[in-house]
């Protein structure tokens, strides 16, 4: 008897979730993912300036030297490689992201 009540409760809950999800999807406004605004332009320009300028170079060098320090401590070569990977992402990450974000089909 308990299993039947549990199944009925589960079906009722599942139906309620389905109705709520349908209602939410029907009342959502249209998404405008391709439209751009000037809301985040200043933040984007500032962050790109930091990463591509001396701040990014300092961050990359520090990541490498922290990796060297961890490598000396743990006697492993993986941390300096991670530092080089972080330096690579700092140097080439922004152009890659811009290329992906502005790609057209």
C-alpha positions in Angstrom: 0.0 0.0 0.0 2.9 2.3 0.8 4.5 1.9 -2.6 1.2 2.9 -4.4 1.0 6.0 -2.3 4.7 6.9 -3.0 4.2 6.4 -6.7 1.1 8.5 -6.7 3.0 11.2 -4.8 5.9 11.0 -7.2 3.6 11.3 -10.3 1.8 14.3 -8.7 5.1 16.0 -8.0 6.5 15.2 -11.4 3.3 16.6 -13.0 3.5 19.8 -10.9 7.1 20.3 -11.9 6.3 19.8 -15.6 3.4 22.3 -15.4 5.6 24.8 -13.6 8.4 24.4 -16.2 6.0 24.8 -19.1 4.5 27.9 -17.5 8.0 29.4 -16.9 9.1 28.6 -20.5 5.9 30.1 -22.0 6.2 33.3 -20.0 9.9 34.0 -20.6 10.8 36.9 -22.7 12.7 36.4 -25.9 16.5 36.0 -25.5 18.7 38.4 -27.3 22.0 36.7 -27.0 23.5 38.3 -30.1 22.7 41.9 -29.2 25.4 43.9 -27.5 25.2 46.9 -25.3 27.6 49.2 -23.6 26.8 47.9 -20.1 29.9 45.8 -19.8 32.2 47.5 -22.3 34.2 49.5 -19.7 34.7 46.4 -17.6 35.8 44.3 -20.6 38.1 47.0 -21.9 39.7 47.3 -18.4 40.2 43.6 -17.9 41.6 43.1 -21.4 44.0 46.0 -20.8 45.2 44.5 -17.5 45.7 41.0 -19.0 47.4 42.2 -22.2 49.5 44.8 -20.4 52.1 44.6 -17.7 49.6 43.2 -15.2 49.2 40.1 -17.3 52.9 39.7 -17.8 53.5 40.0 -14.0 50.8 37.5 -13.4 52.3 35.0 -15.9 55.8 35.4 -14.5 54.5 35.0 -10.9 52.6 31.8 -11.9 55.8 30.4 -13.4 57.9 31.2 -10.4 55.3 29.9 -8.0 55.2 26.7 -10.1 59.0 26.5 -9.8 58.8 26.9 -6.0 56.2 24.2 -5.7 58.3 22.0 -8.0 61.3 22.4 -5.7 59.1 21.6 -2.7 57.4 18.6 -4.1 60.1 17.4 -6.5 57.7 17.3 -9.4 57.9 18.9 -12.8 54.1 19.4 -13.2 53.8 22.8 -11.3 56.2 24.7 -13.6 54.3 23.2 -16.6 51.1 24.5 -15.2 52.8 27.9 -14.7 53.8 27.9 -18.4 50.2 26.9 -19.3 48.8 29.8 -17.3 51.3 32.1 -19.0 50.2 30.8 -22.4 46.5 31.4 -21.5 47.3 34.9 -20.3 49.2 35.7 -23.5 46.8 34.0 -26.1 43.6 33.5 -24.2 42.0 36.9 -25.0 42.5 36.7 -28.8 41.2 33.1 -28.8 38.1 34.1 -26.8 37.5 37.1 -29.0 37.8 34.9 -32.1 35.3 32.4 -30.8 32.9 35.0 -29.6 32.9 37.0 -32.8 32.9 34.1 -35.2 30.2 34.0 -37.8 28.9 31.1 -39.8 
